[in-house]
Every structure is written in C-alpha cells, then in structure tokens.
Amino acid sequence: MESAAGTTPRISMPRLALLLGGLAMFGPFSIDTIFPAFPQIGAQLGADALAMQQTISVYLIAYALMSVVHGPLSDAIGRRKVILGGLAIFVLASIGCALSRDLPTLLAFRALEGLSAGVGLIVGRAAIRDLLHGDDAQRLMSQVSMIFGIAPAIAPVIGGWILGWARWPMIFWFLVLFSLALWLAAWFGLPETHPPGLRRSMHPRRLLRDYIGIFLNPRFQRLSAAGAFNFGALFLYIASAPAFVLGILHLNARSFAWFFVPMISGMMLGAFVSGRTAGRMSGRRQSMLGFACCGIAVSANVLYNVLVPSPSVPWAVLPMMLNAFGIALVFPILTLAILDMYPRQRGAASSLQAFTSLVSNALVAGVLSPWLSRVPLHLALGTALFAFLGWAFWRWEIHVGHRIPDARMSTLPAIEPTDEM
C-alpha cells in the first residue's frame, strides 16, 4: 500500500500492538512500581512521607511540561528518533535514581524520568494513526489500551516482589532493564511512520502558531473536553483511592486489589470489545454505548451511596468496573477523531490532548479529591457530574453537525497490516 511518501512495508499488527503497548506502559511503571518502597527509601534518605511524595510530584510536573514537546518534535524529526531518544534518556535517568544517595539527587533524576516518559504514550498514538486507518486504527488503539491497562495493576506487585529479595535501588535497575528492552525492541521492530515529506518545522513561532490553532479550534475543545471529563469520572476515584479503600471501605493496606482489579478488568474488557467491534459498529454508535454504560454506572453509584449507610465491597466497586468499561469504549473513538483533524500535525494534536488530560487530572487530584473524598456520597456525586459533562460535550459535538467519525470512512493512506507474529 502507498503512503504519502511512497511505498511502505507490511506491518505485523500483533507485534506492533505489543511494542506500542509496552512503550505506553513504561510511564505508569515508573510511577507505581516504587510505591511499596516509599518507607524504605524514606528511611535510608532521611525523608518523611511528605518529602517522599515529591518523588511523584516532580515526575508528574516534568511529564506534563514535556508532553507539549514530544508530539511536535516527532512531527519535525520523525516518530522513531523521538521514541528511541526518549527511551535512552529514561534509561540514564533510572540509572541515576538507582545510584542516588540523597533526596535532592533522587528528585533530579526523577524529574529527568518524567521529561522522557511520555514519548511512548504520546508519540505512540500518533504512530498508530500514521500507520493505519479505518477499522485497523481503532482495533490497534484498543489493543494498545488493553495492554496499557495492565501496568497500574502489576507495577506495585512487581515493586513489592523486588523488595522481598533486594533493596529499593533494585526497582530502578528493573526499570533500566525494562526500558532498555523496549529500546532494543523499538530499534529492531519499529519503522519510521512519519516520512520526511510530511514533516514540519520546529521553529518556535510556527510551533506556537500550531498549538494556538489546535487549542482554539472549537471541535478540538469539545472532543478533548469530552474525553477529559469522561475519564475524570474514574480518575476522581483513582486519586481518592487511599481515602476510599482505607477510610470509606475500612479495608487494610493490602486490600487495594478490591479497588484496582475490578476497575482495570472493566477497562481491559472495554478495550477488547472496542477492538472486536471495529468494522461492525460505527464510531458514533460505539460512543453512544460507552457513554450509556458510564451513565448507568455513575447513576447506580449515586443510588447505592444514598441507600446504604456505609459502602462495602463488592457493591461499592462494581459501578467503577462498568464505568471503566464505558470509558474504554469511548476513548479510541475520541482520540482518533482528534488525530484525524490534523493529519500533518498528529504529534502536536496528541501532545495537546495529553496535556489537557494531565492538567485536568492534576486539578482532580490536587483540588477535588481532598475536598470530596471524605464523604462517600460527595465522591459519587462528583463522579456523576464529570460523566455528565463528558456526555454533554460529546452531544454538543454531535449537535453542531460533526459526526464522531466512523472508522470505515477514513480514506487517508496507511501501512497495510498483517496478522503475522
């Protein structure tokens, strides 16, 4: 099949899904894997719990700031170079973390990890749309989401297992090996998906103009707001997980699986269904189904919290499973719609969408979660409001005459997939 720049090779979709899923995983891995080691790191470096929280804060701040650069940089010099460069920096930053002997040094290298960790998720989304169109793009996006969804569940388990036989630096050595393996896999298995003929200048004035143009586009605002608010309905509970599990459900510190396993199971199931329905159901119908699941989930959650004096498992977590399922149905449709708006600026569009989501999540975690997580009903009502706002922006998009695109209608050229491993 011909691309805009000429003949392109055939690509194995299963192999590509594993590679792009792994690239998306190493960001969450670098956050969640070290959670079990907080007490040990704090004791060795003389840092209290508040100081240890800075290891997450500096990482997320750096991640958010650099998220607006990864995409445009890949538009200018190519996806492959940015991914390989980001992975190489992450390897060096993780080595620095493992060798740190004081908190300031650890924080500096954690910030460097954050600066590089977004390449897999942000640039990977653009690469998907470079390579594939139509049903194949939706199917691959769903497969990557399903692989990505594993990371938050297994990362703390891996961290705890490592601590069972080694000290905390070994967790960072694990991240070194994991990211180095991804670098080798990307070097040998990831083609350049953005040919030179389609690349754009990285001149600051042009970059700023592109960003302003994308951000001020009313359609981008509606679609990104729909996605951010829809995911915010789930992220409010994620950000409130300690208060929810320990304070509301009255479980112990070893019982977080009651919260994370149903949620991640719902998300992975939704991603699987999204991939299976590609080509059999229009993007608009799939979005309607996803938002309907979210609406039923948050309504049931509010009703449950009104009726019972004290929430308990499993009923308190089942609505989140359905909510995560609905979000996973909606996510690939909205993301592909945003990327299709800017075929020559997919990296910039992916970066700006990621930045919008990161800012939204930061506000949820820093402002709304501490305010709402003390009362179960308030938490449920906040979630319902987020779900409603996500649906409202989506309905607004439909109302003004833009179809949520049917993946089968896309005519942009792409690389032909294969089913070979």
Salt bridges, closest charged atoms under 4 A:
ASP75 OD1 - ARG79 NH1 2.70
GLU113 OE1 - ARG110 NH1 2.74
ASP130 OD2 - ARG79 NE 2.61
ASP130 OD1 - ARG346 NH1 2.93
ASP136 OD1 - ARG139 NH1 3.00
GLU192 OE1 - ARG199 NH2 3.93
ASP210 OD1 - ARG200 NH2 3.23
ASP340 OD1 - ARG129 NE 2.42
GLU397 OE2 - ARG219 NE 2.52
GLU397 OE1 - ARG222 NE 2.85
ASP406 OD2 - ARG408 NH2 3.10
GLU416 OE2 - ARG10 NH1 2.91
